[in-house]
Amino acid sequence: MKPRYWHYALSLVLCAALVPVLRIQRLPANFDWGRLAIAYWIVLGAQSISLAALLCVIGAPRKQVWEPLLARYRNSRLRIVPLLCFYAVLVWATTGLEALILTVDTIAVLEFYERRKMRGVQQALGAAFPAAAYFFFGFLMVLAYNCVIVASRFNPASDPALAAVDRWMMHGYSVWDFTHWAVHTLPVSFFRAMEFIYFGMFPQIGATIILLAVCDGRARALQFIGSILLAYYMALAIFYIWPAQGPYYLHPSGLPSSLRCYTVQTTLVSRALALHQHVPIHRISTDYFIEMPCMHIVQPLIVLWFLRRWRGGVMALAAYDAILVVAILVLEMHYLIDILAGLAVAAAAISIAAGPFGRKAVDRVPADVMG
């Protein structure tokens, strides 16, 4: 089997062993399907379409994407009225951000339909859905096996060692020193902005699936997801060898309790302890315990590699990811060594599943990015 197909074999092995392994650790062979499906297929799906549209506007030639869109609405200005009404209703029913995302999604889908017609829409769905479904399946495996690892091994076992490595690299300082300084110096609004950046990373995956599926087809989209899942499987292996909870376990940062990260951190600590003590749970949900490597770095790096020909979009994403590094550290979600390990895992996953280092990169955006 060629290395770029290893992720398929690993996925099959993990799936085949899942139920026996869960039973050994007295964990339920059941997932929180409702929560996972809504979070992935609806919430993340809507965000991904909006980001894909934004990346098209930024990264594709103006004459190819932006000018035809403006011309269409300039020639038929009445089209704007129902969109404004639609946006107003969404603002009333949801929030301003959600309304904006759904309105952008609507405009993007309508524009794609105008240019590709129904056959093009069906082809795009046929190319994107297998990759999206494969990622959903693979992430279920990751959620299940990271619970298995926590149940079988004391989760914070490697925290002191990772913290010591961090202090050595930062000449006596640590992530929590940085976080404590920020908590006592900067307003809560700064941390809310960092949370928006931190949790806003995930739509990059969906947007990349959409762009690759539309422009390059199903095989390329699956190759991208194969790289992501291979990185996750590497992360599971590393997590088994060096289980760790995170810097917030050793030295709570004092983040404001109103922050989502505060709730996430306190919940993960309590649930990790419960899993290790084999406290019965009813289903496997969205609890994610893997500390090293930092997949919040691994996934954006793989995205940047696969979208490297969309130069404008990649530059925007790279700027976002630079701020993301700050968010990861200031919110005390990972050690610095986790981020460095993420660089190595991303490079390994790309070289195995995508085989890019010996290939000639595609240097331009396809002419049919929007039809």
Secondary structure, DSSP 8 states (H G I E B T S, - for coil): --GGGHHHHHHHHHHHHHHHHHHHTT--S-B-HHHHHIIIIIIIHHHHHHHHHHHHHHHS-TTTTHHHHHHHHHH-GGGHHHHHHHHHHHHHHS-HHHHHHHHHHHHHHHHHHHHHHHHHHHHHHHHHHHHHHHHHHHHHHHHHHHHHHHHHS-GGGGHHHHHHHHHHHTTT--HHHHHHHHHHHS-HHHHHHHHHHHHTTTHHHHHHHHHHHHHH-HHHHHHHHHHHHHHHHHHHHHHHHS----HHHHS-----TTSHHHHHHHHHHHHHHHHHTT---S-B-S-----SS-HHHHHHHHHHHHTTT-HHHHHHHHHHHHHHHHHHHHTT-S-HHHHHHHHHHHHHHIIIII--TTS----S--TTS--
